[in-house]
């Protein structure tokens, strides 16, 4: 059975940046956000704790920060070509992200992506409250079990086996789409078929 759906992460995969880092910089707490991320990467915090701590630092930001953050985003090399190639073959492209719809929806629209699952940031009276509205992970689990799809995920440098598995998956996606070659961005360990 031929796959007809490609699903990927947004941060450091579809785009070069981490949206939470950009939001942290806008709030003047970029270094603190980065430190929490590092603690999570070392296993000192689980995903939910890390998310809540980082989002808590954003409390009081004006909602105009979403547009400013989007304007700083750049797409990874080959990402937009992959989306266009998939669409030319009649495939759908989606993203599932630990990031936030408030910025993700702008990224998805700019890239021409078909659907997005992400968290939300609570905004009251035009200000971020510092509370995330977390994506229901059962929805993600169901999406991952959908037949006939290819999943492209981001992995860290120290996860060599998973990274190689991702490269093979992207190569297979490229072959099925009939696209030319696979580009690997060494800086972010992002792999895209182009």
C-alpha positions in Angstrom: 0.0 0.0 0.0 1.4 3.4 -1.0 1.8 6.1 1.6 -0.1 9.3 0.9 0.7 11.5 3.9 3.9 13.0 5.3 3.9 14.2 8.9 6.8 16.1 10.5 7.8 18.3 13.4 8.0 22.1 12.9 10.9 23.2 15.2 14.3 22.5 13.8 12.7 20.3 11.1 10.3 22.3 8.9 12.0 25.6 10.2 15.5 26.3 11.3 14.4 27.7 14.7 12.8 26.6 17.9 9.7 28.8 18.3 9.8 28.6 22.1 13.4 30.0 22.0 12.2 32.9 19.7 9.4 33.7 22.1 11.8 33.6 25.0 14.1 36.1 23.3 11.1 38.4 22.6 10.3 38.2 26.4 13.9 38.9 27.3 14.3 35.4 28.9 16.0 33.6 26.1 18.8 32.2 28.2 16.4 30.9 30.9 14.3 29.2 28.3 17.4 27.6 26.8 18.5 26.4 30.3 15.2 24.7 30.9 15.4 23.1 27.5 18.9 21.7 28.4 17.6 20.3 31.7 14.8 18.6 29.8 17.3 17.1 27.3 19.3 15.7 30.2 16.2 14.1 31.5 15.9 16.3 34.6 12.4 17.5 33.5 9.7 15.7 31.6 8.1 17.4 28.5 5.1 18.8 30.4 7.3 20.3 33.2 9.6 21.8 30.7 6.8 23.2 28.7 5.0 24.7 31.7 8.3 26.3 33.0 9.2 27.8 29.7 5.7 29.1 28.9 5.4 30.5 32.4 8.3 32.8 31.6 6.3 34.3 28.7 3.5 35.7 31.0 2.6 39.3 30.2 3.8 39.3 26.6 1.5 41.1 24.2 -0.1 38.8 21.7 1.6 40.8 18.9 4.6 38.7 19.7 3.2 35.9 17.5 3.6 38.0 14.4 7.0 39.2 15.3 8.1 35.6 16.0 6.7 34.4 12.7 8.7 37.1 10.9 11.9 35.7 12.3 11.2 32.1 11.1 13.2 30.6 8.1 12.4 27.3 6.4 15.0 24.6 6.4 16.7 23.9 3.1 14.5 21.6 1.0 11.4 21.8 3.3 9.2 23.9 0.9 10.3 21.8 -2.1 9.3 18.6 -0.2 5.8 20.1 0.4 5.4 21.1 -3.2 6.6 17.7 -4.4 4.2 15.9 -2.1 1.3 18.0 -3.3 2.2 17.5 -7.0 1.8 13.8 -6.3 -1.5 14.2 -4.6 -0.1 13.7 -1.1 -1.1 15.5 2.0 1.5 17.1 4.4 1.0 17.7 8.0 2.8 18.8 11.1 2.6 17.6 14.7 4.4 19.9 17.1 5.1 20.5 20.7 5.0 24.2 19.7 2.0 26.5 19.5 -0.8 27.1 17.0 -0.5 30.8 17.4 2.8 30.8 15.5 2.5 27.3 13.9 -0.7 28.2 11.9 1.2 31.1 10.3 4.1 28.8 9.4 1.7 26.1 8.0 -0.1 28.7 5.9 3.2 30.1 4.5 4.4 26.5 3.6 1.1 25.4 2.2 0.8 22.5 4.7 -2.5 20.7 4.9 -3.0 20.3 8.7 -1.4 21.0 12.1 -1.6 19.6 15.6 0.0 21.7 18.2 -0.4 23.2 21.7 -1.9 26.6 22.4 -0.9 29.5 24.5 -3.6 31.0 26.7 -4.2 34.7 25.9 -6.5 36.9 28.0 -7.1 40.6 27.2 -4.4 40.5 24.6 -1.7 39.2 27.0 -0.1 35.8 27.4 -1.0 34.3 30.8 2.0 32.0 30.9 -0.2 28.9 30.8 -0.1 26.4 27.9 -3.1 24.6 26.6 -1.5 21.2 25.9 -2.3 19.1 22.9 -4.1 15.9 23.7 -1.4 13.3 23.1 -4.0 10.7 22.4 -4.8 12.6 19.3 -1.2 12.4 18.2 -1.1 8.7 19.0 -4.2 8.1 16.8 -2.6 10.2 14.0 0.6 8.2 14.2 -1.4 5.0 13.8 -3.1 6.2 10.6 -2.2 3.8 7.8 -0.5 4.9 4.6 1.7 7.6 6.0 5.4 8.5 6.3 6.5 10.2 9.5 9.5 12.5 9.6 10.7 13.4 13.0 13.5 15.4 14.5 16.2 13.7 16.6 19.2 14.8 18.6 22.8 14.3 17.6 23.4 11.7 20.3 20.6 9.5 19.1 22.6 8.0 16.2 20.4 5.0 15.5 17.2 7.0 15.4 18.8 9.6 13.2 19.9 7.0 10.7 16.4 5.5 10.7 15.0 9.0 10.0 17.4 9.5 7.1 16.3 6.1 5.6 12.6 7.2 6.1 13.2 10.5 4.3 15.0 8.8 1.5 12.1 6.3 1.1 9.7 9.3 1.1 11.8 11.0 -1.6 11.9 7.8 -3.7 8.1 7.4 -3.4 7.6 11.0 -4.4 10.1 10.7 -7.2 12.2 13.6 -5.9 15.8 14.0 -6.6 18.0 13.7 -3.6 18.1 14.0 0.2 19.6 17.1 1.8 20.9 16.9 5.3 21.5 20.1 7.3 24.5 19.3 9.6 23.8 22.2 11.9 20.4 21.1 13.0 20.5 17.4 12.0 17.4 18.1 9.9 16.9 15.9 6.9 14.6 16.8 4.0 13.9 15.2 0.7 14.4 17.7 -2.1 
